[in-house]
Amino acid sequence: MVKRFFEDLVEGEALKCLPFQMKKEQILAFARSFDPQPFHVDETQASHSIFGGLTASSLHTLSACTRSVVC
């Protein structure tokens, strides 16, 4: 992978993230530690949310995307 620095970024450029599959246990562990919203940590409450079930935290998905771009 080619190293890129802040100065190399182009405004409006889309970064392509590699596919990443999160396991339920990973989603729960991250959410319990960093983003304990009901739709991230409680299956019953999550089933009544707009998502219809457990959902990974946006911070978790951003971290996964960052990892796929940086390393």
ChimeraX attribute file (.defattr): number of C-alpha atoms within 10 A of each C-alpha:
attribute: neighborCount
match mode: 1-to-1
recipient: residues
	/A:1	6
	/A:2	6
	/A:3	7
	/A:4	10
	/A:5	7
	/A:6	6
	/A:7	6
	/A:8	8
	/A:9	11
	/A:10	8
	/A:11	6
	/A:12	6
	/A:13	7
	/A:14	8
	/A:15	10
	/A:16	9
	/A:17	14
	/A:18	12
	/A:19	9
	/A:20	11
	/A:21	9
	/A:22	12
	/A:23	9
	/A:24	12
	/A:25	9
	/A:26	13
	/A:27	18
	/A:28	20
	/A:29	14
	/A:30	17
	/A:31	22
	/A:32	15
	/A:33	8
	/A:34	12
	/A:35	18
	/A:36	15
	/A:37	14
	/A:38	17
	/A:39	23
	/A:40	21
	/A:41	23
	/A:42	16
	/A:43	15
	/A:44	13
	/A:45	15
	/A:46	18
	/A:47	15
	/A:48	12
	/A:49	14
	/A:50	8
	/A:51	10
	/A:52	13
	/A:53	17
	/A:54	21
	/A:55	21
	/A:56	20
	/A:57	20
	/A:58	11
	/A:59	13
	/A:60	17
	/A:61	15
	/A:62	12
	/A:63	12
	/A:64	17
	/A:65	17
	/A:66	14
	/A:67	13
	/A:68	14
	/A:69	14
	/A:70	11
	/A:71	8
